[in-house]
């Protein structure tokens, strides 16, 4: 049977998983009520609450400023769009100006820039 197993290839080895060591895992202390907290613990908790409130206020202010900035950008974009359209349609044909204000003219079968 050993020869048959070797011919078939790799065999499956089953092993038990080690059970987790319950002694090494910390046990959560029951949460203390505010009456059981020391003066320093109450102070730290109050500081944490103040920091959370300040952070929430700062985030709200940031979002407000971001919305205002986006509005201003949109207004500027719309104003620029209106300015371009008010300048009039682009010229085409003979009167169209090419880059640098030069015109292309055909003289004697040759292209000449003026």
C-alpha positions as CSV (number, residue, x, y, z in Angstrom):
1,X,0.0,0.0,0.0
2,X,2.9,2.4,0.6
3,X,4.1,1.8,-3.0
4,X,0.6,2.5,-4.2
5,X,0.5,5.8,-2.3
6,X,3.9,6.9,-3.7
7,X,2.8,6.1,-7.2
8,X,-0.4,8.2,-6.9
9,X,1.5,11.4,-5.8
10,X,1.2,13.5,-2.8
11,X,-0.8,12.3,0.1
12,X,-3.1,14.4,2.3
13,X,-1.8,15.0,5.8
14,X,-4.5,16.0,8.3
15,X,-3.5,17.7,11.5
16,X,-5.3,19.2,14.3
17,X,-5.3,22.9,14.8
18,X,-4.0,24.1,18.1
19,X,-6.8,25.2,20.3
20,X,-6.5,28.9,21.2
21,X,-5.0,29.5,24.6
22,X,-7.7,31.1,26.6
23,X,-5.4,32.1,29.4
24,X,-3.3,34.4,27.2
25,X,-6.3,36.3,25.8
26,X,-7.2,39.4,27.9
27,X,-10.6,39.3,29.4
28,X,-12.6,42.5,28.8
29,X,-13.2,44.4,32.0
30,X,-16.8,45.3,32.5
31,X,-17.3,49.0,31.6
32,X,-17.2,51.2,34.6
33,X,-20.0,53.6,35.3
34,X,-19.1,57.3,35.6
35,X,-19.5,57.0,39.4
36,X,-16.7,54.5,39.5
37,X,-14.2,56.5,37.5
38,X,-11.3,58.3,39.1
39,X,-10.8,62.0,38.8
40,X,-8.1,61.5,36.1
41,X,-10.3,59.1,34.1
42,X,-13.1,61.6,34.2
43,X,-10.7,64.3,33.0
44,X,-9.4,62.2,30.2
45,X,-13.0,61.3,29.1
46,X,-14.0,65.0,29.1
47,X,-10.9,65.8,27.0
48,X,-11.8,63.0,24.5
49,X,-15.3,64.4,24.2
50,X,-14.1,67.9,23.6
51,X,-11.7,66.7,21.0
52,X,-14.5,64.7,19.2
53,X,-16.7,67.8,19.3
54,X,-13.9,70.0,17.9
55,X,-13.2,67.5,15.2
56,X,-16.8,67.3,14.2
57,X,-17.1,71.1,14.1
58,X,-14.0,71.4,12.0
59,X,-15.3,68.8,9.5
60,X,-18.6,70.6,9.2
61,X,-16.8,73.9,8.6
62,X,-14.5,72.2,6.0
63,X,-17.5,70.8,4.2
64,X,-19.3,74.2,4.2
65,X,-16.2,75.9,2.8
66,X,-15.8,73.2,0.2
67,X,-19.4,73.7,-1.0
68,X,-19.0,77.4,-1.1
69,X,-15.7,77.0,-3.1
70,X,-17.4,74.7,-5.6
71,X,-20.3,77.2,-6.0
72,X,-17.8,80.0,-6.7
73,X,-16.0,77.9,-9.3
74,X,-19.2,77.1,-11.0
75,X,-20.2,80.8,-11.1
76,X,-16.8,81.7,-12.6
77,X,-17.1,78.9,-15.2
78,X,-20.6,80.2,-16.2
79,X,-19.4,83.8,-16.4
80,X,-16.5,82.7,-18.6
81,X,-18.8,80.8,-20.8
82,X,-21.1,83.8,-21.1
83,X,-18.1,86.0,-22.0
84,X,-17.0,83.7,-24.8
85,X,-20.5,83.4,-26.3
86,X,-21.0,87.2,-26.0
87,X,-17.8,87.8,-28.0
88,X,-19.7,86.5,-31.1
89,X,-19.4,83.5,-33.3
90,X,-16.1,82.5,-34.8
91,X,-15.3,83.9,-38.2
92,X,-15.0,81.5,-41.0
93,X,-14.2,81.8,-44.7
94,X,-12.3,84.7,-46.2
95,X,-12.3,87.0,-43.2
96,X,-11.1,84.3,-40.8
97,X,-7.8,85.1,-39.1
98,X,-5.2,82.4,-38.9
99,X,-2.8,82.1,-36.0
100,X,-0.8,85.3,-35.7
101,X,-3.3,87.2,-37.8
102,X,-1.8,86.0,-41.1
103,X,-3.9,85.1,-44.1
104,X,-3.2,82.4,-46.6
105,X,-3.5,83.6,-50.2
106,X,-2.9,81.8,-53.5
107,X,-0.8,83.8,-55.9
108,X,0.3,82.4,-59.2
109,X,-0.7,78.9,-58.0
110,X,1.4,79.2,-54.9
111,X,0.3,79.4,-51.3
112,X,1.5,82.7,-49.8
113,X,1.1,83.9,-46.2
114,X,0.4,87.6,-45.7
